[in-house]
Amino acid sequence: LGSLLDQPNSTDDENNMDLPVITGNCYLLDNSTHDNSTIDNSSISDNSSITSSTVKNCSTVVSDSTVDNSTLDNSTIIQSNVDNSSTIDNSTISGDSDVDSSYICSSQVDNSTIDNSTICLSNIGDNSTIDNSTILDSDIDNSTVKHSNVDNESNIDNSTILDSDIDNSTVTDSYFDNTTTGGGSNFDNVTSDNLTCVN
């Protein structure tokens, strides 16, 4: 039977056809719910829910997915909600994502909202909003920082600072508003260039 199936026909170039070899584990998880799971090298999209899970190794989370109480490592998060003490490490966060009560380290954050989180060794830019968070040793560009602590040699460029404490950092081409009702901002050991202050 094997010899019969391997016989050439009019469209075969050779007796033994070269079939594609599928390597790795790459999956599309669409409109799904994942609880207490490990998701590796996959795409999660379209209103999926990920809870108490580990997402790692170049996975992509997109399209209004919700990630809750999970760990994301080396992943891309786009237009999704990340909530409740998640850990985001070495990842990209972009496209109107919301991150709340999370730990973000060695990541790229773009056009997102970060609330009540810790951010370290990351790049934050392009109209992101950081509220009630701690930012350590990170670069902040073209964003809004409010009710937050920025420390440990962070750089703030072309941004708006509201009611925040900036310590041991550099602020350049930014707008410092001290007129809001939250008690104003405090600068300690800060290097500034072209900083506009409103008191």
FENFENTA-V904301 format. One record per run of one state. SS is the DSSP state (H for helix, E for strand, L for the rest). FROM is the first residue (numbers start at 0). LEN is the number of residues. If there is no record, write none. Layout:
# FENFENTA-V904301
ss	from	len
SS	FROM	LEN
SS	FROM	LEN
This chain:
# FENFENTA-V904301
ss	from	len
L	0	1
H	1	4
L	5	21
E	26	4
L	30	2
E	32	3
L	35	2
E	37	3
L	40	1
E	41	4
L	45	3
E	48	3
L	51	2
E	53	3
L	56	3
E	59	2
L	61	4
E	65	3
L	68	2
E	70	3
L	73	2
E	75	3
L	78	2
E	80	3
L	83	3
E	86	3
L	89	2
E	91	3
L	94	3
E	97	3
L	100	2
E	102	3
L	105	2
E	107	3
L	110	2
E	112	3
L	115	2
E	117	3
L	120	2
E	122	3
L	125	3
E	128	3
L	131	2
E	133	3
L	136	2
E	138	3
L	141	2
E	143	3
L	146	2
E	148	3
L	151	3
E	154	3
L	157	2
E	159	3
L	162	2
E	164	3
L	167	2
E	169	3
L	172	2
E	174	3
L	177	8
E	185	3
L	188	2
E	190	3
L	193	2
E	195	3
L	198	1
